[in-house]
Amino acid sequence: MIRILGIDPGSRITGFGVIDVSGNRLSYVASGCVRTAEGSLPERLKTIYEGIYEVVRSYQPLEMAIENVFMQKNAASALKLGQARGAAICAVVTQSVDVHEYSPTQIKKAVVGHGHADKTQVQHMVSALLNLPETPQADAADALACAICHSNTRQSLDYMTAAQIAREVAAR
């Protein structure tokens, strides 16, 4: 079994989701949001760092998946998003958790089946894949989707590695 933490970074709301993966089976562990108060960006980044640090300390994931920065219409917003990502990544790597990054399109494609899904489609599929009794808040659902995307990618890489080893053994 492996525990994966997914992060949907934001300078106001950073979503997190924790899943356990055993073979092809996904199990929901926890999800939520780190919400920052009004104030300076450095104070909000500190809140994100401390909140994610506590999530890692509480749930002890082995790996973390986080959404890549994408260019928004507003460069200042993209910069703030990048700084929020940095705070979350620092909180995780200081606790020796491996970090993996995925684009929003990769995440949506892994969960919904196409890369241009809207938030409600992601929420619905996350609920269905994890058998959740309630639909999670949008930022938490995006974080869970990120963790699911990483789980799918890990399984594909594990399969490809096993196939490569089998080919090498057969060639001997």
C-alpha positions in Angstrom: 0.0 0.0 0.0 1.1 3.5 -0.8 -0.3 6.8 0.6 -0.5 9.7 -1.8 -1.1 13.4 -1.0 -2.6 15.5 -3.8 -2.3 19.3 -3.7 -4.4 21.9 -5.6 -2.4 25.1 -4.8 -3.9 28.5 -4.4 -2.8 31.7 -2.6 -6.3 31.9 -0.9 -7.4 28.3 -0.8 -5.0 25.3 -1.1 -6.9 22.0 -1.4 -5.4 18.7 -0.2 -6.5 15.1 -0.6 -5.0 11.9 0.8 -5.6 8.5 -0.7 -4.3 5.0 -0.1 -3.5 2.8 -3.1 -3.3 -0.9 -3.0 -2.9 -2.5 -6.4 -5.8 -1.1 -8.4 -7.8 -0.2 -5.4 -8.1 3.5 -4.3 -9.3 4.4 -0.7 -10.2 7.8 0.5 -8.3 8.9 3.6 -8.9 12.6 4.1 -9.3 15.9 2.2 -9.8 19.5 3.0 -8.5 23.0 2.4 -6.0 25.3 3.9 -7.6 28.7 3.9 -5.6 31.9 4.3 -6.8 35.0 6.0 -6.7 38.4 4.5 -3.2 39.8 4.8 0.1 40.0 3.1 1.3 37.4 0.7 4.2 36.3 2.9 1.7 35.7 5.8 -0.6 33.7 3.5 2.4 31.6 2.3 3.3 30.9 5.9 -0.2 29.7 6.5 0.0 27.4 3.5 3.4 26.0 4.5 2.2 25.3 8.1 -1.1 23.8 7.0 0.4 21.4 4.5 3.3 20.6 6.9 0.6 19.5 9.4 -1.3 17.5 6.9 2.0 15.6 6.0 2.8 15.1 9.7 -0.7 13.8 10.4 -1.2 11.5 7.4 2.4 10.6 6.5 2.1 10.2 2.8 5.0 8.6 0.8 4.4 10.6 -2.3 2.8 13.9 -3.2 1.3 15.1 -6.5 0.8 18.7 -7.3 -0.6 20.7 -10.1 1.9 22.5 -12.3 1.6 26.3 -12.7 -0.3 27.2 -15.8 -0.3 30.6 -17.4 -3.4 32.5 -16.5 -4.7 35.7 -18.1 -3.1 37.7 -15.3 0.7 37.2 -14.8 0.5 38.5 -11.2 -2.0 35.7 -10.4 0.2 33.1 -12.0 3.2 34.4 -9.9 1.1 34.1 -6.7 0.0 30.6 -7.6 3.7 29.7 -8.2 4.6 31.0 -4.8 1.7 29.0 -3.1 3.0 25.9 -4.9 6.5 26.6 -3.6 5.2 26.9 0.0 3.3 23.6 -0.3 6.3 21.8 -2.0 8.7 23.1 0.8 6.3 21.8 3.5 6.4 18.3 1.9 10.1 18.0 0.9 11.2 19.0 4.4 9.5 15.8 5.5 11.2 13.6 2.9 8.1 13.1 0.7 8.7 12.6 -3.1 7.1 15.3 -5.3 5.5 14.7 -8.7 4.0 17.4 -10.9 1.1 17.2 -13.4 -0.6 19.6 -15.7 -4.2 20.5 -15.2 -5.0 18.7 -18.5 -3.2 15.5 -17.4 -5.2 15.5 -14.1 -8.6 16.0 -15.7 -7.9 13.5 -18.4 -6.9 10.9 -15.8 -10.0 11.4 -13.7 -12.7 12.4 -16.2 -11.4 11.1 -19.5 -10.8 14.4 -21.2 -8.5 17.3 -20.4 -11.1 20.1 -20.5 -13.5 18.9 -17.9 -15.1 21.5 -15.6 -15.0 21.5 -11.8 -18.3 19.8 -11.4 -17.3 16.9 -13.6 -14.1 16.5 -11.6 -16.0 16.6 -8.4 -18.5 14.0 -9.6 -15.8 11.6 -10.9 -13.7 11.9 -7.7 -16.8 11.1 -5.7 -17.5 8.1 -7.9 -14.0 6.7 -8.0 -13.5 7.0 -4.2 -17.1 6.0 -3.3 -17.6 9.2 -1.3 -20.9 9.8 0.4 -20.8 13.5 -0.3 -19.3 15.6 -3.0 -16.1 17.2 -1.8 -15.5 21.0 -2.0 -14.0 21.9 -5.4 -10.4 22.6 -4.2 -10.3 19.4 -2.2 -11.8 17.5 -5.2 -9.1 18.9 -7.4 -6.4 17.8 -4.9 -7.9 14.3 -4.8 -8.0 14.2 -8.6 -4.3 15.1 -8.6 -3.6 12.1 -6.2 -5.7 9.8 -8.4 -3.7 11.0 -11.5 -0.5 10.2 -9.8 -1.8 6.8 -8.8 -2.7 6.0 -12.4 0.7 7.2 -13.6 2.6 5.2 -11.0 0.7 2.0 -12.1 1.5 2.6 -15.7 5.2 3.2 -15.0 5.3 0.1 -12.8 3.7 -2.0 -15.5 6.2 -0.6 -18.1 9.1 -1.3 -15.9 8.0 -4.8 -15.2 7.5 -5.4 -19.0 11.0 -4.1 -19.7 12.5 -6.4 -17.0 10.7 -9.3 -18.5 12.0 -8.5 -22.0 15.6 -8.3 -20.7 15.3 -11.6 -18.8 13.8 -13.3 -21.9 16.6 -11.9 -24.1 19.3 -13.6 -21.9 
